[in-house]
Amino acid sequence: MSDGRVAADDGERLQKVLARVGLGSRRVCEDLIADGLVTVNGTVAELGRRVIAEVDIIEVEGALIPVKPSAVYYLLNKPARVVTTASDPQGRDTVVDLVPDEPRVFPVGRLDYETEGLLLLTNDGELTHRLTHPSFGVEKEYLASVEGTPSRLALRQLREGVELDDGPTAAAQASMETPGLVKLTIHEGRNRQVRRMCDAIGHPVLRLVRTRIGPIADRQLKPGEWRFLTGEEVRSLAVATAPPVDEPAIEPKRRNR
Ligand code: URA
């Protein structure tokens, strides 16, 4: 059918499609449908519903499920002692092992082996470029448990910039959440930057967790768990990385002389 509806025996069973993209076993996906959490083209789906992955818009609890393997966006809560690469020559667990195998995705930027927290994985190269390129300056927020309790002066140093071996850091936001727990928001993405900034003020990091990437945060996602970004979140990332209005996205053509 061309209008997006499917005849009774067209398409695949909804639970099969949902299971294929990693939402759980077919049984778990049947429960999602039975609980009324799945909509197809804006209408709550009933068990037995069939869909055509190329046509139908499938949402689970409001999150757009990319059943058609084009662009996918995962938000992972990276546990400690997992490497942020697609494959590791030393055979350690990688972040890619924690999300579905298909379609193939890549991490957006990197978190150190010991760092925990939010990490995006996608096959959208354009968004990856925008999120990782320093010129877009997307904010990243971290909670750092540090040795001792930094003084007000030390926090001010973090805010105003500290000298690292690859140059001074840009202005940042830094505040004390509880004694020894620093919230730091930076918009650069230098190697081990937060750890080095905390070393520079004499308070080495004991534990580091990334809690926000631009507009994306999630306090419910447990270490090792992932979820799809919602359509709204993908849009908000595009907005957060949009070039300034006075800067044309495409360089104007030079006039021939
Ligand atoms: N800063 C660090 O020091 N480590 C990370 O993983 C991310 C930011």
Boltz pocket constraint, residues with backbone or C-beta under 6 A from the ligand:
constraints:
  - pocket:
      binder: B
      contacts: [[A, 110], [A, 111], [A, 112], [A, 113], [A, 115], [A, 190], [A, 191], [A, 192], [A, 193], [A, 194], [A, 195], [A, 196], [A, 208]]
      max_distance: 6.0
